[in-house]
Amino acid sequence: MLNQLDRKIYVPGEVIFREGDAGDCAYIIEDGQVGIYVGNGAGERQLNLLGKGEMFGEIALIDNQPRTATVRATEKTMLIPIQRKLVEELLEKTNPIVRHLLLLILERYRGNRQVSAAGAATSARPPANGADSPSRSKLRGEATQKLSLAHGITRALANEEFALYYQPICELASGRIAGFEALIRWRHPTDGLIPPMDFLWLAEHTGQIREIGLWTLERACLDWPALRQQTAGYAKPFVSVNLSANQLTGDGFVEEVSALIARHSMPAIELKLELTETVIINNPEQAHDLLNKLSLLGSRLALDDYGTGYSGLDSLQRYPIATMKIDRAFISTMAASPQSREIVRSSIGLAHSLGMDVIAEGIETEDVRNSLLDLNCNLGQGWLFGRPAALDG
């Protein structure tokens, strides 16, 4: 075997690794061919031949068990070694469910090999230890918890376990209700009321967030006639629904929103769609196209958590934003932090100069409300005006 830069060259008949060896790397065949063999001496048999572009040796690398076969070059062969450290780093960044399922598949593959292969095929390999390592046990627990939660989300959608809670958004000067933000809750049959932070993150990863998002829009449109009665006297009443990144990348979302508006005779201008900068940052061009189409439907768009994202000014100029929501992190520290107050003041001025409404989040005291009025903020939400509550509550 010769080293050529980061490649390894093997001559015909040369062993690359043997059954029972520790697995420290996998290999990609850049040129040539290798044979895969199990057993020893006269009992050896060939399982497969692999050629250019194929990979081998990855199983022992992933599950940290000894090699299950012997590999030899059948002709002059050039290999690219893939070291264990690189694979482990990539696996560490992989979703725990994917890693757990991968390890289960490999375990069953090895088990089937042990049962089906001749005795010589496994004699070189020490028996596997059935006990989990602490890291493997933690991975299994995390993965099974997520799988169970994902199943629960599917059941919750089917059994109408989700509910919307509405938090009022008020005119700061008069205290009149201008609109509501719809906030999802899970009424779990055994665990009680589950807040969104405990399950929406998983729904984002599984794609279930799209169905949850459509359910939220539908429920908000159904509830709006009753909610709207509480906004009597405000010229531009609205209900806000949060959008997720998955909804902005899903096919047909604009059409689904259009159909919902028509089905429930919902005035499009009274449906406000909220999104954060982080939602649009990963797919800015697709988001730009989709948000413009939503704006053309008549819906108004709100930029949530302004000041905490990556490109606030860019978002304001690129996208058809009608409302800026200033994050509670700045509102709650205005009294103690001149910097926070200046950020709030300049944000309000910028939004108004662009023709936007401003909603200050997290208002809990009259002092904060009065400070915001001094800065010409027109709308706000927070515990001072009301906590999220169910329409039937």
Helices and strands as residue ranges (DSSP letters): E 2-4, E 7-10, E 15-17, E 25-31, E 34-38, G 41-43, E 45-50, E 55-56, H 58-63, E 70-73, E 77-83, H 84-92, H 96-116, H 119-122, H 134-158, E 162-171, E 177-188, E 192-194, G 196-198, H 200-206, H 208-228, G 229-231, E 238-242, H 245-249, H 253-263, G 268-270, E 271-276, H 277-281, H 284-297, E 300-306, H 312-318, E 323-326, H 328-331, H 338-353, E 357-360, H 366-374, E 379-380, E 389-390
